Every structure is written in C-alpha cells, then in structure tokens.
Amino acid sequence: MSLLRSIARRLALTKFGQKSLTKPDGLSILKQKPDTRVYVGLVLTAMSFLIGLPALAFLSYLSVKLSKPMTIAVGGPVVILLVHIMFGVGVYLAGQNYAANVLQWATKRFLKKYA
C-alpha cells in the first residue's frame, strides 16, 4: 500500500497529474457521436482480422500446390507485417482521443484514492 501512495505522490507532482486533477469528472467523450475517423479506424481493425488468416491459408495452399515453399516463406511474413500495420493504423485512428481521456480519468481516480 505504501508503494502505491509513493507512486501517487510523485505522480501528483507532475504536469500530467496536475492536469488530471483539475480536469472535470466524467468521460464526456464517450457520450459524443464518433466522427468518421473513428469509423475508418474500426473498419481497418476489423479488416486486419478478416484478411490475415485467410491470406496465410491461401499462401500455404499455393505453396503446396505449386511445390514452391518460398511462397509461404517470403509471403507469410509480408502478409503478417501488412496485417499488423493495418491493425496499428486502425487502432491509432479509432482510439487516439479516447485513450488520452481514459488515461487522464484513470489517473485522477488513482490520485484521489492514494494521494
């Protein structure tokens, strides 16, 4: 318990801690209608899940059918990389505003409880 209090005291001295304490309560951003950027991010995130596994299965099929193992050896990591980039961009677009507000809200609750 003393470790949490120590962390809370140090956090309360930072600019972020001060800003979190002075910000009004609530997560009002969750009550607002999401803009187009959020929807694009959610679509990209969903597409990354829907594309990844079928693309790897297709590359595996081609590799076996054509008897060329380099198809999956080279294409597999490329597909995985592209899917991860798509997922990362989707999360960035969908959650950028929300992440900052939720982090400030959680920091304020933590500081009120332990500081």
N, CA, C and O atoms as a GROMACS GRO file, in nm:
protein
  460
    1MET      N    1   0.083  -0.119   0.000
    1MET     CA    2   0.000   0.000   0.000
    1MET      C    3   0.087   0.126   0.000
    1MET      O    4   0.054   0.226  -0.063
    2SER      N    5   0.201   0.119   0.072
    2SER     CA    6   0.286   0.238   0.076
    2SER      C    7   0.351   0.264  -0.060
    2SER      O    8   0.381   0.379  -0.094
    3LEU      N    9   0.372   0.158  -0.138
    3LEU     CA   10   0.428   0.177  -0.272
    3LEU      C   11   0.330   0.255  -0.360
    3LEU      O   12   0.371   0.345  -0.434
    4LEU      N   13   0.202   0.221  -0.352
    4LEU     CA   14   0.100   0.292  -0.431
    4LEU      C   15   0.090   0.438  -0.388
    4LEU      O   16   0.075   0.527  -0.471
    5ARG      N   17   0.098   0.462  -0.258
    5ARG     CA   18   0.093   0.600  -0.209
    5ARG      C   19   0.215   0.679  -0.255
    5ARG      O   20   0.204   0.797  -0.290
    6SER      N   21   0.330   0.615  -0.255
    6SER     CA   22   0.452   0.681  -0.301
    6SER      C   23   0.442   0.716  -0.449
    6SER      O   24   0.480   0.826  -0.490
    7ILE      N   25   0.392   0.623  -0.529
    7ILE     CA   26   0.374   0.649  -0.672
    7ILE      C   27   0.273   0.761  -0.693
    7ILE      O   28   0.293   0.848  -0.777
    8ALA      N   29   0.165   0.760  -0.616
    8ALA     CA   30   0.062   0.863  -0.630
    8ALA      C   31   0.117   1.000  -0.593
    8ALA      O   32   0.086   1.098  -0.661
    9ARG      N   33   0.197   1.009  -0.488
    9ARG     CA   34   0.253   1.139  -0.450
    9ARG      C   35   0.344   1.195  -0.559
    9ARG      O   36   0.340   1.314  -0.590
   10ARG      N   37   0.427   1.107  -0.617
   10ARG     CA   38   0.517   1.153  -0.724
   10ARG      C   39   0.439   1.191  -0.849
   10ARG      O   40   0.472   1.289  -0.916
   11LEU      N   41   0.336   1.113  -0.880
   11LEU     CA   42   0.255   1.142  -0.998
   11LEU      C   43   0.178   1.273  -0.981
   11LEU      O   44   0.157   1.346  -1.078
   12ALA      N   45   0.138   1.303  -0.859
   12ALA     CA   46   0.063   1.427  -0.833
   12ALA      C   47   0.150   1.550  -0.855
   12ALA      O   48   0.097   1.660  -0.877
   13LEU      N   49   0.280   1.535  -0.850
   13LEU     CA   50   0.370   1.649  -0.870
   13LEU      C   51   0.398   1.677  -1.018
   13LEU      O   52   0.450   1.784  -1.051
   14THR      N   53   0.365   1.585  -1.106
   14THR     CA   54   0.392   1.604  -1.248
   14THR      C   55   0.286   1.692  -1.313
   14THR      O   56   0.178   1.712  -1.257
   15LYS      N   57   0.317   1.744  -1.430
   15LYS     CA   58   0.220   1.826  -1.505
   15LYS      C   59   0.097   1.743  -1.541
   15LYS      O   60  -0.016   1.792  -1.534
   16PHE      N   61   0.120   1.617  -1.581
   16PHE     CA   62   0.008   1.531  -1.618
   16PHE      C   63  -0.082   1.505  -1.498
   16PHE      O   64  -0.205   1.507  -1.511
   17GLY      N   65  -0.022   1.481  -1.383
   17GLY     CA   66  -0.102   1.459  -1.261
   17GLY      C   67  -0.181   1.582  -1.224
   17GLY      O   68  -0.298   1.572  -1.188
   18GLN      N   69  -0.120   1.699  -1.233
   18GLN     CA   70  -0.191   1.824  -1.203
   18GLN      C   71  -0.308   1.847  -1.299
   18GLN      O   72  -0.417   1.886  -1.259
   19LYS      N   73  -0.280   1.822  -1.427
   19LYS     CA   74  -0.384   1.840  -1.530
   19LYS      C   75  -0.499   1.742  -1.507
   19LYS      O   76  -0.616   1.777  -1.525
   20SER      N   77  -0.466   1.620  -1.469
   20SER     CA   78  -0.570   1.519  -1.444
   20SER      C   79  -0.657   1.557  -1.325
   20SER      O   80  -0.778   1.536  -1.327
   21LEU      N   81  -0.596   1.614  -1.223
   21LEU     CA   82  -0.673   1.652  -1.104
   21LEU      C   83  -0.764   1.772  -1.129
   21LEU      O   84  -0.870   1.783  -1.068
   22THR      N   85  -0.723   1.862  -1.218
   22THR     CA   86  -0.804   1.982  -1.242
   22THR      C   87  -0.911   1.960  -1.349
   22THR      O   88  -1.003   2.041  -1.361
   23LYS      N   89  -0.899   1.852  -1.425
   23LYS     CA   90  -0.997   1.824  -1.531
   23LYS      C   91  -1.130   1.782  -1.467
   23LYS      O   92  -1.131   1.708  -1.369
   24PRO      N   93  -1.243   1.829  -1.523
   24PRO     CA   94  -1.372   1.790  -1.466
   24PRO      C   95  -1.396   1.639  -1.476
   24PRO      O   96  -1.342   1.571  -1.564
   25ASP      N   97  -1.478   1.590  -1.384
   25ASP     CA   98  -1.507   1.446  -1.379
   25ASP      C   99  -1.583   1.399  -1.502
   25ASP      O  100  -1.645   1.478  -1.573
   26GLY      N  101  -1.576   1.269  -1.525
   26GLY     CA  102  -1.657   1.208  -1.630
   26GLY      C  103  -1.580   1.181  -1.757
   26GLY      O  104  -1.473   1.236  -1.782
   27LEU      N  105  -1.638   1.095  -1.835
   27LEU     CA  106  -1.583   1.061  -1.965
   27LEU      C  107  -1.680   1.112  -2.071
   27LEU      O  108  -1.744   1.034  -2.141
   28SER      N  109  -1.689   1.243  -2.082
   28SER     CA  110  -1.786   1.303  -2.173
   28SER      C  111  -1.759   1.269  -2.320
   28SER      O  112  -1.850   1.274  -2.402
   29ILE      N  113  -1.636   1.233  -2.352
   29ILE     CA  114  -1.604   1.199  -2.491
   29ILE      C  115  -1.680   1.074  -2.535
   29ILE      O  116  -1.709   1.057  -2.654
   30LEU      N  117  -1.711   0.985  -2.441
   30LEU     CA  118  -1.783   0.863  -2.476
   30LEU      C  119  -1.930   0.891  -2.508
   30LEU      O  120  -1.997   0.807  -2.568
   31LYS      N  121  -1.979   1.007  -2.467
   31LYS     CA  122  -2.119   1.042  -2.494
   31LYS      C  123  -2.136   1.113  -2.629
   31LYS      O  124  -2.248   1.126  -2.679
   32GLN      N  125  -2.025   1.156  -2.687
   32GLN     CA  126  -2.031   1.225  -2.816
   32GLN      C  127  -2.043   1.124  -2.929
   32GLN      O  128  -2.002   1.009  -2.916
   33LYS      N  129  -2.100   1.170  -3.040
   33LYS     CA  130  -2.111   1.085  -3.158
   33LYS      C  131  -1.973   1.073  -3.223
   33LYS      O  132  -1.908   1.174  -3.248
   34PRO      N  133  -1.927   0.949  -3.250
   34PRO     CA  134  -1.794   0.933  -3.312
   34PRO      C  135  -1.789   0.994  -3.451
   34PRO      O  136  -1.888   0.993  -3.525
   35ASP      N  137  -1.674   1.048  -3.486
   35ASP     CA  138  -1.658   1.106  -3.619
   35ASP      C  139  -1.613   0.998  -3.718
   35ASP      O  140  -1.596   0.881  -3.681
   36THR      N  141  -1.596   1.038  -3.841
   36THR     CA  142  -1.561   0.945  -3.949
   36THR      C  143  -1.427   0.876  -3.923
   36THR      O  144  -1.410   0.759  -3.958
   37ARG      N  145  -1.335   0.946  -3.863
   37ARG     CA  146  -1.203   0.891  -3.835
   37ARG      C  147  -1.212   0.765  -3.748
   37ARG      O  148  -1.140   0.668  -3.770
   38VAL      N  149  -1.301   0.768  -3.649
   38VAL     CA  150  -1.319   0.653  -3.561
   38VAL      C  151  -1.375   0.535  -3.638
   38VAL      O  152  -1.330   0.421  -3.621
   39TYR      N  153  -1.472   0.560  -3.724
   39TYR     CA  154  -1.531   0.452  -3.803
   39TYR      C  155  -1.429   0.392  -3.899
   39TYR      O  156  -1.425   0.270  -3.917
   40VAL      N  157  -1.346   0.475  -3.962
   40VAL     CA  158  -1.242   0.424  -4.052
   40VAL      C  159  -1.144   0.337  -3.973
   40VAL      O  160  -1.103   0.231  -4.021
   41GLY      N  161  -1.107   0.380  -3.854
   41GLY     CA  162  -1.018   0.302  -3.770
   41GLY      C  163  -1.077   0.168  -3.731
   41GLY      O  164  -1.007   0.067  -3.730
   42LEU      N  165  -1.206   0.166  -3.698
   42LEU     CA  166  -1.271   0.040  -3.662
   42LEU      C  167  -1.280  -0.055  -3.781
   42LEU      O  168  -1.263  -0.176  -3.766
   43VAL      N  169  -1.306   0.000  -3.899
   43VAL     CA  170  -1.311  -0.083  -4.020
   43VAL      C  171  -1.173  -0.142  -4.050
   43VAL      O  172  -1.162  -0.260  -4.082
   44LEU      N  173  -1.067  -0.060  -4.039
   44LEU     CA  174  -0.932  -0.110  -4.063
   44LEU      C  175  -0.895  -0.220  -3.963
   44LEU      O  176  -0.833  -0.320  -4.000
   45THR      N  177  -0.932  -0.201  -3.838
   45THR     CA  178  -0.903  -0.302  -3.736
   45THR      C  179  -0.975  -0.433  -3.767
   45THR      O  180  -0.915  -0.540  -3.759
   46ALA      N  181  -1.102  -0.424  -3.802
   46ALA     CA  182  -1.180  -0.544  -3.835
   46ALA      C  183  -1.124  -0.612  -3.960
   46ALA      O  184  -1.114  -0.734  -3.965
   47MET      N  185  -1.089  -0.532  -4.060
   47MET     CA  186  -1.035  -0.590  -4.183
   47MET      C  187  -0.902  -0.662  -4.159
   47MET      O  188  -0.873  -0.762  -4.223
   48SER      N  189  -0.822  -0.610  -4.066
   48SER     CA  190  -0.695  -0.676  -4.038
   48SER      C  191  -0.719  -0.817  -3.984
   48SER      O  192  -0.643  -0.909  -4.014
   49PHE      N  193  -0.823  -0.834  -3.904
   49PHE     CA  194  -0.856  -0.967  -3.853
   49PHE      C  195  -0.912  -1.056  -3.964
   49PHE      O  196  -0.879  -1.174  -3.972
   50LEU      N  197  -0.995  -0.998  -4.049
   50LEU     CA  198  -1.060  -1.078  -4.153
   50LEU      C  199  -0.966  -1.116  -4.266
   50LEU      O  200  -0.988  -1.218  -4.333
   51ILE      N  201  -0.862  -1.039  -4.289
   51ILE     CA  202  -0.772  -1.064  -4.401
   51ILE      C  203  -0.657  -1.158  -4.362
   51ILE      O  204  -0.617  -1.242  -4.442
   52GLY      N  205  -0.605  -1.145  -4.242
   52GLY     CA  206  -0.483  -1.214  -4.202
   52GLY      C  207  -0.481  -1.364  -4.219
   52GLY      O  208  -0.400  -1.416  -4.294
   53LEU      N  209  -0.568  -1.433  -4.150
   53LEU     CA  210  -0.566  -1.579  -4.153
   53LEU      C  211  -0.602  -1.637  -4.290
   53LEU      O  212  -0.535  -1.730  -4.335
   54PRO      N  213  -0.706  -1.587  -4.357
   54PRO     CA  214  -0.733  -1.640  -4.491
   54PRO      C  215  -0.618  -1.617  -4.590
   54PRO      O  216  -0.592  -1.702  -4.676
   55ALA      N  217  -0.550  -1.505  -4.580
   55ALA     CA  218  -0.437  -1.480  -4.670
   55ALA      C  219  -0.324  -1.579  -4.644
   55ALA      O  220  -0.261  -1.627  -4.738
   56LEU      N  221  -0.298  -1.609  -4.518
   56LEU     CA  222  -0.194  -1.709  -4.487
   56LEU      C  223  -0.237  -1.848  -4.534
   56LEU      O  224  -0.154  -1.925  -4.583
   57ALA      N  225  -0.363  -1.880  -4.517
   57ALA     CA  226  -0.412  -2.010  -4.565
   57ALA      C  227  -0.398  -2.020  -4.716
   57ALA      O  228  -0.359  -2.124  -4.768
   58PHE      N  229  -0.431  -1.912  -4.786
   58PHE     CA  230  -0.420  -1.912  -4.932
   58PHE      C  231  -0.274  -1.926  -4.976
   58PHE      O  232  -0.244  -2.000  -5.069
   59LEU      N  233  -0.183  -1.855  -4.908
   59LEU     CA  234  -0.041  -1.868  -4.941
   59LEU      C  235   0.009  -2.009  -4.914
   59LEU      O  236   0.090  -2.062  -4.990
   60SER      N  237  -0.038  -2.070  -4.806
   60SER     CA  238   0.001  -2.209  -4.778
   60SER      C  239  -0.049  -2.302  -4.886
   60SER      O  240   0.024  -2.392  -4.930
   61TYR      N  241  -0.171  -2.282  -4.930
   61TYR     CA  242  -0.229  -2.363  -5.037
   61TYR      C  243  -0.147  -2.348  -5.165
   61TYR      O  244  -0.113  -2.447  -5.230
   62LEU      N  245  -0.116  -2.224  -5.201
   62LEU     CA  246  -0.035  -2.201  -5.321
   62LEU      C  247   0.103  -2.264  -5.309
   62LEU      O  248   0.154  -2.321  -5.406
   63SER      N  249   0.161  -2.255  -5.192
   63SER     CA  250   0.294  -2.312  -5.170
   63SER      C  251   0.295  -2.463  -5.192
   63SER      O  252   0.388  -2.517  -5.251
   64VAL      N  253   0.190  -2.530  -5.142
   64VAL     CA  254   0.181  -2.675  -5.159
   64VAL      C  255   0.146  -2.709  -5.303
   64VAL      O  256   0.205  -2.800  -5.361
   65LYS      N  257   0.050  -2.638  -5.360
   65LYS     CA  258   0.002  -2.668  -5.496
   65LYS      C  259   0.112  -2.647  -5.600
   65LYS      O  260   0.125  -2.726  -5.693
   66LEU      N  261   0.189  -2.540  -5.585
   66LEU     CA  262   0.293  -2.509  -5.683
   66LEU      C  263   0.428  -2.574  -5.647
   66LEU      O  264   0.524  -2.563  -5.723
   67SER      N  265   0.433  -2.640  -5.533
   67SER     CA  266   0.558  -2.702  -5.484
   67SER      C  267   0.671  -2.601  -5.471
   67SER      O  268   0.787  -2.630  -5.503
   68LYS      N  269   0.636  -2.483  -5.425
   68LYS     CA  270   0.736  -2.377  -5.405
   68LYS      C  271   0.723  -2.328  -5.260
   68LYS      O  272   0.640  -2.242  -5.232
   69PRO      N  273   0.802  -2.382  -5.170
   69PRO     CA  274   0.792  -2.343  -5.029
   69PRO      C  275   0.831  -2.197  -5.003
   69PRO      O  276   0.796  -2.141  -4.899
   70MET      N  277   0.902  -2.137  -5.094
   70MET     CA  278   0.940  -1.997  -5.074
   70MET      C  279   0.820  -1.904  -5.081
   70MET      O  280   0.826  -1.791  -5.033
   71THR      N  281   0.711  -1.950  -5.140
   71THR     CA  282   0.589  -1.869  -5.146
   71THR      C  283   0.542  -1.834  -5.006
   71THR      O  284   0.513  -1.718  -4.978
   72ILE      N  285   0.534  -1.934  -4.919
   72ILE     CA  286   0.489  -1.908  -4.782
   72ILE      C  287   0.603  -1.852  -4.698
   72ILE      O  288   0.580  -1.775  -4.604
   73ALA      N  289   0.728  -1.890  -4.730
   73ALA     CA  290   0.842  -1.842  -4.652
   73ALA      C  291   0.862  -1.692  -4.668
   73ALA      O  292   0.902  -1.624  -4.573
   74VAL      N  293   0.835  -1.640  -4.786
   74VAL     CA  294   0.850  -1.497  -4.810
   74VAL      C  295   0.717  -1.424  -4.793
   74VAL      O  296   0.710  -1.318  -4.732
   75GLY      N  297   0.612  -1.483  -4.848
   75GLY     CA  298   0.481  -1.418  -4.844
   75GLY      C  299   0.418  -1.414  -4.707
   75GLY      O  300   0.346  -1.319  -4.675
   76GLY      N  301   0.444  -1.516  -4.624
   76GLY     CA  302   0.385  -1.521  -4.490
   76GLY      C  303   0.424  -1.402  -4.404
   76GLY      O  304   0.337  -1.332  -4.353
   77PRO      N  305   0.553  -1.376  -4.387
   77PRO     CA  306   0.593  -1.260  -4.308
   77PRO      C  307   0.546  -1.127  -4.367
   77PRO      O  308   0.514  -1.034  -4.293
   78VAL      N  309   0.540  -1.119  -4.499
   78VAL     CA  310   0.490  -0.995  -4.562
   78VAL      C  311   0.344  -0.973  -4.527
   78VAL      O  312   0.303  -0.862  -4.493
   79VAL      N  313   0.263  -1.081  -4.536
   79VAL     CA  314   0.121  -1.070  -4.500
   79VAL      C  315   0.106  -1.032  -4.354
   79VAL      O  316   0.026  -0.945  -4.320
   80ILE      N  317   0.181  -1.097  -4.266
   80ILE     CA  318   0.175  -1.067  -4.123
   80ILE      C  319   0.212  -0.921  -4.097
   80ILE      O  320   0.147  -0.854  -4.017
   81LEU      N  321   0.315  -0.874  -4.163
   81LEU     CA  322   0.357  -0.734  -4.147
   81LEU      C  323   0.248  -0.638  -4.192
   81LEU      O  324   0.216  -0.543  -4.121
   82LEU      N  325   0.190  -0.663  -4.309
   82LEU     CA  326   0.084  -0.575  -4.359
   82LEU      C  327  -0.038  -0.576  -4.268
   82LEU      O  328  -0.100  -0.472  -4.245
   83VAL      N  329  -0.074  -0.693  -4.217
   83VAL     CA  330  -0.190  -0.702  -4.127
   83VAL      C  331  -0.162  -0.627  -3.997
   83VAL      O  332  -0.251  -0.560  -3.944
   84HIS      N  333  -0.041  -0.638  -3.946
   84HIS     CA  334  -0.008  -0.565  -3.824
   84HIS      C  335  -0.007  -0.414  -3.846
   84HIS      O  336  -0.051  -0.338  -3.760
   85ILE      N  337   0.043  -0.370  -3.960
   85ILE     CA  338   0.041  -0.227  -3.991
   85ILE      C  339  -0.103  -0.179  -4.002
   85ILE      O  340  -0.137  -0.072  -3.950
   86MET      N  341  -0.188  -0.256  -4.068
   86MET     CA  342  -0.329  -0.219  -4.082
   86MET      C  343  -0.396  -0.211  -3.945
   86MET      O  344  -0.473  -0.119  -3.918
   87PHE      N  345  -0.368  -0.307  -3.859
   87PHE     CA  346  -0.424  -0.307  -3.724
   87PHE      C  347  -0.377  -0.185  -3.645
   87PHE      O  348  -0.456  -0.119  -3.578
   88GLY      N  349  -0.247  -0.157  -3.652
   88GLY     CA  350  -0.192  -0.043  -3.579
   88GLY      C  351  -0.251   0.090  -3.623
   88GLY      O  352  -0.283   0.175  -3.540
   89VAL      N  353  -0.264   0.108  -3.753
   89VAL     CA  354  -0.324   0.232  -3.805
   89VAL      C  355  -0.470   0.242  -3.762
   89VAL      O  356  -0.518   0.349  -3.726
   90GLY      N  357  -0.541   0.128  -3.767
   90GLY     CA  358  -0.681   0.127  -3.724
   90GLY      C  359  -0.698   0.163  -3.578
   90GLY      O  360  -0.786   0.241  -3.543
   91VAL      N  361  -0.613   0.107  -3.494
   91VAL     CA  362  -0.620   0.139  -3.350
   91VAL      C  363  -0.584   0.285  -3.327
   91VAL      O  364  -0.647   0.352  -3.245
   92TYR      N  365  -0.485   0.334  -3.398
   92TYR     CA  366  -0.446   0.474  -3.384
   92TYR      C  367  -0.561   0.567  -3.423
   92TYR      O  368  -0.591   0.663  -3.352
   93LEU      N  369  -0.625   0.539  -3.535
   93LEU     CA  370  -0.734   0.624  -3.581
   93LEU      C  371  -0.856   0.613  -3.489
   93LEU      O  372  -0.921   0.714  -3.461
   94ALA      N  373  -0.887   0.494  -3.444
   94ALA     CA  374  -1.009   0.473  -3.366
   94ALA      C  375  -0.996   0.518  -3.222
   94ALA      O  376  -1.094   0.564  -3.162
   95GLY      N  377  -0.878   0.507  -3.164
   95GLY     CA  378  -0.869   0.528  -3.021
   95GLY      C  379  -0.782   0.641  -2.973
   95GLY      O  380  -0.758   0.653  -2.853
   96GLN      N  381  -0.734   0.724  -3.061
   96GLN     CA  382  -0.641   0.829  -3.022
   96GLN      C  383  -0.701   0.922  -2.917
   96GLN      O  384  -0.640   0.945  -2.813
   97ASN      N  385  -0.818   0.977  -2.943
   97ASN     CA  386  -0.880   1.070  -2.849
   97ASN      C  387  -0.926   0.999  -2.723
   97ASN      O  388  -0.916   1.052  -2.613
   98TYR      N  389  -0.977   0.879  -2.739
   98TYR     CA  390  -1.032   0.806  -2.626
   98TYR      C  391  -0.923   0.765  -2.529
   98TYR      O  392  -0.943   0.773  -2.407
   99ALA      N  393  -0.811   0.722  -2.578
   99ALA     CA  394  -0.703   0.674  -2.492
   99ALA      C  395  -0.654   0.783  -2.398
   99ALA      O  396  -0.634   0.758  -2.279
  100ALA      N  397  -0.635   0.903  -2.449
  100ALA     CA  398  -0.586   1.012  -2.366
  100ALA      C  399  -0.688   1.048  -2.257
  100ALA      O  400  -0.650   1.069  -2.142
  101ASN      N  401  -0.814   1.053  -2.292
  101ASN     CA  402  -0.917   1.088  -2.194
  101ASN      C  403  -0.935   0.981  -2.089
  101ASN      O  404  -0.951   1.012  -1.971
  102VAL      N  405  -0.932   0.856  -2.129
  102VAL     CA  406  -0.947   0.747  -2.032
  102VAL      C  407  -0.825   0.743  -1.940
  102VAL      O  408  -0.839   0.717  -1.820
  103LEU      N  409  -0.705   0.767  -1.993
  103LEU     CA  410  -0.585   0.768  -1.910
  103LEU      C  411  -0.591   0.881  -1.807
  103LEU      O  412  -0.554   0.860  -1.691
  104GLN      N  413  -0.637   0.998  -1.847
  104GLN     CA  414  -0.650   1.108  -1.751
  104GLN      C  415  -0.755   1.077  -1.645
  104GLN      O  416  -0.735   1.107  -1.527
  105TRP      N  417  -0.866   1.017  -1.686
  105TRP     CA  418  -0.971   0.980  -1.591
  105TRP      C  419  -0.919   0.877  -1.490
  105TRP      O  420  -0.943   0.890  -1.370
  106ALA      N  421  -0.847   0.776  -1.539
  106ALA     CA  422  -0.793   0.672  -1.451
  106ALA      C  423  -0.687   0.730  -1.357
  106ALA      O  424  -0.680   0.692  -1.241
  107THR      N  425  -0.606   0.822  -1.407
  107THR     CA  426  -0.505   0.887  -1.324
  107THR      C  427  -0.570   0.967  -1.214
  107THR      O  428  -0.525   0.964  -1.099
  108LYS      N  429  -0.677   1.039  -1.247
  108LYS     CA  430  -0.748   1.120  -1.146
  108LYS      C  431  -0.806   1.029  -1.038
  108LYS      O  432  -0.796   1.061  -0.919
  109ARG      N  433  -0.866   0.919  -1.077
  109ARG     CA  434  -0.923   0.826  -0.978
  109ARG      C  435  -0.813   0.767  -0.890
  109ARG      O  436  -0.830   0.754  -0.769
  110PHE      N  437  -0.699   0.732  -0.951
  110PHE     CA  438  -0.587   0.676  -0.875
  110PHE      C  439  -0.533   0.779  -0.774
  110PHE      O  440  -0.506   0.746  -0.659
  111LEU      N  441  -0.518   0.903  -0.820
  111LEU     CA  442  -0.463   1.006  -0.731
  111LEU      C  443  -0.560   1.039  -0.618
  111LEU      O  444  -0.517   1.061  -0.505
  112LYS      N  445  -0.688   1.043  -0.647
  112LYS     CA  446  -0.786   1.070  -0.541
  112LYS      C  447  -0.786   0.960  -0.435
  112LYS      O  448  -0.806   0.986  -0.317
  113LYS      N  449  -0.763   0.837  -0.479
  113LYS     CA  450  -0.767   0.725  -0.385
  113LYS      C  451  -0.639   0.714  -0.302
  113LYS      O  452  -0.647   0.684  -0.182
  114TYR      N  453  -0.523   0.738  -0.361
  114TYR     CA  454  -0.398   0.711  -0.292
  114TYR      C  455  -0.316   0.834  -0.253
  114TYR      O  456  -0.227   0.823  -0.168
  115ALA      N  457  -0.343   0.948  -0.311
  115ALA     CA  458  -0.261   1.066  -0.277
  115ALA      C  459  -0.318   1.143  -0.160
  115ALA      O  460  -0.261   1.244  -0.119
   0.00000   0.00000   0.00000
